[in-house]
Amino acid sequence: MAEFTLDLNDDQKQVRDWLHGFAADVIRPAASEWDEREETPWPVIQEAAKVGIYSLDFYAQQFFDPTGLGIPMAMEELFWGDAGIALSIVGTGLAAVGVLANGTEEQIGTWIPQMYGDANDVKVAAFCSSEPDAGSDVGSMRTRAVYDQAKDEWVLNGTKTWATNGGIANVHVVVAVVDAELGSKGHASFIVPPDTAGLSQGQKFKKHGIRASHTAEVVLEDVRVPGHCLLGGKEKLDQRLARARERAASGGGERVKNAAMATFEASRPAVGAMAVGTARAAYEVALDYAKTRTQFGRPIIDNQGIAFQLADMRTQIDAARLLVWRASWMAATGKQFESAEGSMSKLYASETAKKVTAQAIQILGGNGFTREYPVERMHRDAAIYTIFEGTSEIQRLVIARTLSGMPIR
Ligand SMILES: Cc1cc2nc3c(=O)[nH]c(=O)nc-3n(C[C@H](O)[C@H](O)[C@H](O)COP(=O)(O)OP(=O)(O)OC[C@H]3O[C@@H](n4cnc5c(N)ncnc54)[C@H](O)[C@@H]3O)c2cc1C
């Protein structure tokens, strides 16, 4: 087992510096353009693929870093560059984690490479769980998957919403209800392979922030996928459903994890790290500005009112990073999240990003409010972190339930 240390090893430092260089030289200069265009920045994704940042190999290397710090470090650096572009680069990872968390080795080997494509022909993937009536309340999901035994095919029907890369993805991972009586315990995840008939993109959303990242509805009309597209396989699903039915019959608990939750648990600290990246970016701009902007004959940082804000901003960013690193280290070293440490890290980091980016606008004054300076965009981008992958209210609910053991509502 890897020993706990806050010192990054030489390999980690090298990767961090390499990613930082890409974020500074390629992502940051393109940020404003793609925010205005509100389109997927394919040339930047392609550039990331060429240097090896947008690839299964890179993702797997960071994912399996025994200290757990590979993914949070990568997220922080890329999102420091720009959140919308970075999400376009790492959005495929959410679908990949869906397969890693629930799929067999064969499924992992077959589908994850198709999610990324290659440097000459990049592809993206989408993870589709949310629905118009099932956001925080995953148990209200309506998309159905019905098994056609004669053909060994699953038939999917329903409408997914808010899917990052939805409709433009090569591979879609879709969570659907297979047993409505079991609520969220009756869900399963399916691969929808490229060019499958019946899957189409619905509305593409115009957003407040992370506008370079594509977010859309995904409509599933009699989508037929082969039996081997059920993640984890039929035998495992049947066993899991049988256990859930037994528990339900005996009035027993919540112990069987549902498919979407398994994906979210693995990805929450990573979202916290994204938030740390955006917060750090805004803090750095504000610190530079405060040292160079002169009013009343002295730099504005000479005022405690500004300097103390910067001190608080930096303290909160560092605290957020430590929570993210703790949760990531715990997950990588097989420690149970007994106090919902993953949710804690996401809650604190996302709220910090919202607060810090707002403070950065204030420190830049009128300039902060314009699109001439990046903190306005960073503040719009930061708003997503308290919403997706479980809102702040839902994180608090998870933490409070875990700490108290009570069914807090
Ligand atoms: C840009 C973007 C990208 C996204 N990408 C994806 C994706 O790739 N795949 C995917 O499946 N989904 C994705 N989502 C969906 C996202 O996960 C949901 O928006 C989120 O889970 C919240 O669901 P909702 O929007 O339906 O809000 P609701 O659940 O309707 O919540 C509305 C408000 O009520 C609060 N609330 C709800 N229930 C409770 C409660 N019990 N106690 C206290 N407060 C409560 C919430 O915290 C929130 O403030 C994305 C969303 C966005 C905006």
The ligand as an SDF file (V2000), in Angstrom:
LIG
                    3D

 53 58  0  0  0  0  0  0  0  0999 V2000
  -23.8590   21.6870  -17.6550 C   0  0  0  0  0  0  0  0  0  0  0  0
  -24.4220   20.4280  -17.0980 C   0  0  0  0  0  0  0  0  0  0  0  0
  -23.8490   19.2110  -17.4330 C   0  0  0  0  0  0  0  0  0  0  0  0
  -24.3920   18.0260  -16.9370 C   0  0  0  0  0  0  0  0  0  0  0  0
  -23.8670   16.8250  -17.3480 N   0  0  0  0  0  0  0  0  0  0  0  0
  -24.5140   15.6780  -17.0280 C   0  0  0  0  0  0  0  0  0  0  0  0
  -24.1080   14.4400  -17.6030 C   0  0  0  0  0  0  0  0  0  0  0  0
  -23.1350   14.3600  -18.3550 O   0  0  0  0  0  0  0  0  0  0  0  0
  -24.8450   13.3340  -17.3210 N   0  0  0  0  0  0  0  0  0  0  0  0
  -25.9230   13.3670  -16.4810 C   0  0  0  0  0  0  0  0  0  0  0  0
  -26.5420   12.3260  -16.2830 O   0  0  0  0  0  0  0  0  0  0  0  0
  -26.3330   14.5210  -15.9120 N   0  0  0  0  0  0  0  0  0  0  0  0
  -25.6520   15.6760  -16.1690 C   0  0  0  0  0  0  0  0  0  0  0  0
  -26.0640   16.8690  -15.6280 N   0  0  0  0  0  0  0  0  0  0  0  0
  -27.2370   16.8800  -14.7370 C   0  0  0  0  0  0  0  0  0  0  0  0
  -26.9180   17.2480  -13.3010 C   0  0  0  0  0  0  0  0  0  0  0  0
  -26.2910   16.1780  -12.6540 O   0  0  0  0  0  0  0  0  0  0  0  0
  -28.2660   17.6590  -12.6610 C   0  0  0  0  0  0  0  0  0  0  0  0
  -28.5890   18.9380  -13.1780 O   0  0  0  0  0  0  0  0  0  0  0  0
  -28.1840   17.6960  -11.1540 C   0  0  0  0  0  0  0  0  0  0  0  0
  -28.0880   16.4020  -10.6390 O   0  0  0  0  0  0  0  0  0  0  0  0
  -29.4030   18.3940  -10.5170 C   0  0  0  0  0  0  0  0  0  0  0  0
  -30.5880   17.9130  -11.0320 O   0  0  0  0  0  0  0  0  0  0  0  0
  -31.7200   18.9460  -11.5440 P   0  0  0  0  0  0  0  0  0  0  0  0
  -31.0460   19.8840  -12.4810 O   0  0  0  0  0  0  0  0  0  0  0  0
  -32.8620   18.1700  -12.0600 O   0  0  0  0  0  0  0  0  0  0  0  0
  -32.1330   19.7750  -10.2660 O   0  0  0  0  0  0  0  0  0  0  0  0
  -33.2560   19.3630   -9.1770 P   0  0  0  0  0  0  0  0  0  0  0  0
  -32.9920   17.9870   -8.6830 O   0  0  0  0  0  0  0  0  0  0  0  0
  -34.5920   19.6710   -9.7270 O   0  0  0  0  0  0  0  0  0  0  0  0
  -32.9250   20.3770   -8.0150 O   0  0  0  0  0  0  0  0  0  0  0  0
  -33.3640   21.7270   -7.9950 C   0  0  0  0  0  0  0  0  0  0  0  0
  -32.9630   22.3500   -6.6560 C   0  0  0  0  0  0  0  0  0  0  0  0
  -33.6220   21.6350   -5.5810 O   0  0  0  0  0  0  0  0  0  0  0  0
  -32.6560   21.1600   -4.6620 C   0  0  0  0  0  0  0  0  0  0  0  0
  -33.0950   19.8730   -4.0970 N   0  0  0  0  0  0  0  0  0  0  0  0
  -33.5630   18.7880   -4.7640 C   0  0  0  0  0  0  0  0  0  0  0  0
  -33.8470   17.8010   -3.8930 N   0  0  0  0  0  0  0  0  0  0  0  0
  -33.5300   18.2570   -2.6560 C   0  0  0  0  0  0  0  0  0  0  0  0
  -33.5680   17.7080   -1.3380 C   0  0  0  0  0  0  0  0  0  0  0  0
  -33.9710   16.4570   -1.1110 N   0  0  0  0  0  0  0  0  0  0  0  0
  -33.1740   18.4760   -0.2960 N   0  0  0  0  0  0  0  0  0  0  0  0
  -32.7340   19.7490   -0.4930 C   0  0  0  0  0  0  0  0  0  0  0  0
  -32.6750   20.3320   -1.7210 N   0  0  0  0  0  0  0  0  0  0  0  0
  -33.0570   19.5940   -2.7880 C   0  0  0  0  0  0  0  0  0  0  0  0
  -31.3800   21.0130   -5.4720 C   0  0  0  0  0  0  0  0  0  0  0  0
  -30.2240   21.0060   -4.6440 O   0  0  0  0  0  0  0  0  0  0  0  0
  -31.4610   22.2340   -6.3790 C   0  0  0  0  0  0  0  0  0  0  0  0
  -31.0040   23.3640   -5.6730 O   0  0  0  0  0  0  0  0  0  0  0  0
  -25.5150   18.0730  -16.0690 C   0  0  0  0  0  0  0  0  0  0  0  0
  -26.0730   19.3120  -15.7130 C   0  0  0  0  0  0  0  0  0  0  0  0
  -25.5550   20.4660  -16.2190 C   0  0  0  0  0  0  0  0  0  0  0  0
  -26.1990   21.7700  -15.8570 C   0  0  0  0  0  0  0  0  0  0  0  0
  1  2  1  0
  2  3  1  0
  2 52  2  0
  3  4  2  0
  4  5  1  0
  4 50  1  0
  5  6  2  0
  6  7  1  0
  6 13  1  0
  7  8  2  0
  7  9  1  0
  9 10  1  0
 10 11  2  0
 10 12  1  0
 12 13  2  0
 13 14  1  0
 14 15  1  0
 14 50  1  0
 15 16  1  0
 16 17  1  0
 16 18  1  0
 18 19  1  0
 18 20  1  0
 20 21  1  0
 20 22  1  0
 22 23  1  0
 23 24  1  0
 24 25  2  0
 24 26  1  0
 24 27  1  0
 27 28  1  0
 28 29  2  0
 28 30  1  0
 28 31  1  0
 31 32  1  0
 32 33  1  0
 33 34  1  0
 33 48  1  0
 34 35  1  0
 35 36  1  0
 35 46  1  0
 36 37  1  0
 36 45  1  0
 37 38  2  0
 38 39  1  0
 39 40  1  0
 39 45  2  0
 40 41  1  0
 40 42  2  0
 42 43  1  0
 43 44  2  0
 44 45  1  0
 46 47  1  0
 46 48  1  0
 48 49  1  0
 50 51  2  0
 51 52  1  0
 52 53  1  0
M  END
$$$$
